[in-house]
Amino acid sequence: MGYKFLENLSIADVAFEVHGDNLEEVLEYAADALANTMIKNPTAINTRITREFEVTSKDLDLLLIRFLDRLIFYKDTEQLIFGNVDVKVENRLDSWTAYCTAKGEKLDPARHQFVVDVKAATMHLLKVQNKGGEWSARVVLDI
């Protein structure tokens, strides 16, 4: 009767860390890590379809979450996966804005070996920081 938790049946999270010379690189590397989490060979992604978007936040952690969640949104709503993401970041009036150009294509099971379905970037252990001129971020993805 009732329920029981099935331990070790399903892994629910994937974590990664990225490092870059600037905040733009951190976001771009995070997009690469996201694509690499979902498919085995992200270099096989053609850049036929472009989506431009921007995300804004007063907090860098939330900026990263909104950025990754937008990429995941396109995967969920249009079956798009991106192999090239360019980012420009501005800080104005105590708010950060990331202007993004993402290039990719529709998921094709014949060409893209799908590994896991990422549902969201989480707040768990999330950290974006600049230490000594090196930018880094830690992200946990819900799969």
C-alpha positions as CSV (number, residue, x, y, z in Angstrom):
1,M,0.0,0.0,0.0
2,G,1.1,3.6,-0.5
3,Y,4.3,4.3,-2.3
4,K,8.0,3.8,-2.2
5,F,10.9,5.7,-3.7
6,L,12.8,3.8,-6.4
7,E,16.4,4.6,-5.7
8,N,19.0,4.4,-8.5
9,L,16.3,3.8,-11.1
10,S,16.4,7.2,-12.7
11,I,19.1,9.9,-12.6
12,A,17.3,13.2,-12.3
13,D,20.1,15.8,-12.6
14,V,23.3,16.6,-14.6
15,A,25.7,19.2,-13.4
16,F,28.5,21.1,-15.2
17,E,30.9,23.9,-14.7
18,V,32.1,26.4,-17.3
19,H,35.0,28.9,-17.3
20,G,35.6,31.8,-19.6
21,D,37.5,35.1,-20.0
22,N,34.2,37.0,-19.9
23,L,30.5,36.6,-19.2
24,E,29.7,36.1,-22.9
25,E,32.0,33.1,-23.0
26,V,30.5,31.6,-19.9
27,L,27.0,31.8,-21.4
28,E,28.2,30.4,-24.8
29,Y,30.0,27.5,-23.1
30,A,26.9,26.8,-21.0
31,A,24.9,26.6,-24.2
32,D,27.5,24.1,-25.6
33,A,27.3,22.0,-22.4
34,L,23.5,22.0,-22.7
35,A,23.6,20.7,-26.3
36,N,26.3,18.2,-25.3
37,T,24.0,16.9,-22.4
38,M,21.1,16.3,-24.8
39,I,22.9,14.8,-27.8
40,K,26.0,12.7,-28.3
41,N,27.5,14.7,-31.2
42,P,26.6,18.4,-31.0
43,T,29.2,19.1,-33.8
44,A,26.7,17.4,-36.2
45,I,24.2,20.2,-35.7
46,N,23.7,22.3,-38.8
47,T,23.1,26.0,-38.4
48,R,20.1,26.4,-40.7
49,I,17.7,28.0,-38.4
50,T,18.3,31.2,-36.4
51,R,16.6,32.4,-33.3
52,E,17.4,35.7,-31.7
53,F,16.3,36.6,-28.2
54,E,17.3,38.5,-25.2
55,V,17.0,37.8,-21.5
56,T,17.4,40.4,-18.6
57,S,18.0,40.1,-14.9
58,K,19.4,42.1,-12.1
59,D,21.1,38.9,-10.9
60,L,23.7,37.1,-12.9
61,D,22.5,33.7,-11.7
62,L,19.0,34.4,-12.9
63,L,20.4,35.7,-16.2
64,L,22.1,32.3,-16.8
65,I,18.9,30.4,-15.8
66,R,16.7,32.5,-18.1
67,F,19.2,32.1,-21.0
68,L,19.4,28.3,-20.7
69,D,15.7,27.9,-20.1
70,R,15.0,29.9,-23.4
71,L,17.2,27.4,-25.3
72,I,15.3,24.5,-23.6
73,F,12.0,26.2,-24.5
74,Y,12.9,26.1,-28.2
75,K,13.8,22.4,-27.8
76,D,10.5,21.7,-26.2
77,T,8.3,23.9,-28.5
78,E,10.0,23.7,-31.9
79,Q,12.3,20.6,-31.4
80,L,15.3,22.9,-32.1
81,I,18.8,22.2,-30.9
82,F,21.5,24.8,-31.2
83,G,25.1,24.2,-32.2
84,N,26.2,27.8,-32.4
85,V,25.2,30.4,-29.9
86,D,26.7,33.9,-29.9
87,V,26.1,36.2,-26.9
88,K,26.6,39.9,-26.1
89,V,26.1,41.0,-22.5
90,E,25.4,44.6,-21.3
91,N,25.1,45.9,-17.8
92,R,22.9,49.0,-17.6
93,L,21.1,50.6,-14.7
94,D,21.9,47.7,-12.3
95,S,20.5,45.2,-14.8
96,W,22.2,42.6,-17.0
97,T,20.9,41.9,-20.5
98,A,22.1,39.0,-22.7
99,Y,21.5,39.4,-26.5
100,C,21.6,36.0,-28.1
101,T,21.8,34.6,-31.6
102,A,21.3,30.9,-31.6
103,K,21.8,28.8,-34.8
104,G,20.8,25.2,-35.1
105,E,18.2,22.8,-36.6
106,K,15.3,20.6,-35.8
107,L,16.2,17.5,-33.8
108,D,16.7,14.6,-36.3
109,P,16.9,11.1,-34.6
110,A,18.7,9.8,-37.7
111,R,21.6,12.3,-37.2
112,H,21.4,13.4,-33.6
113,Q,21.8,10.6,-31.0
114,F,19.5,11.9,-28.3
115,V,21.0,11.2,-24.8
116,V,18.6,12.8,-22.3
117,D,15.7,15.2,-22.3
118,V,16.7,18.3,-20.3
119,K,13.6,19.9,-18.7
120,A,15.1,22.9,-17.0
121,A,18.1,24.7,-15.5
122,T,17.7,24.7,-11.8
123,M,18.6,27.1,-8.9
124,H,20.2,24.2,-7.0
125,L,23.9,25.0,-6.5
126,L,23.7,27.7,-9.2
127,K,26.6,30.1,-9.1
128,V,28.0,32.7,-11.6
129,Q,31.1,34.5,-10.4
130,N,34.1,36.5,-11.4
131,K,37.2,35.7,-9.4
132,G,40.5,37.3,-10.3
133,G,39.3,38.2,-13.8
134,E,38.1,34.6,-14.6
135,W,34.4,34.1,-15.0
136,S,32.8,30.8,-14.0
137,A,29.5,29.2,-13.5
138,R,28.1,26.0,-12.1
139,V,24.7,24.7,-13.3
140,V,22.5,21.7,-12.4
141,L,20.1,20.6,-15.1
142,D,16.9,18.7,-14.4
143,I,16.6,15.8,-16.8
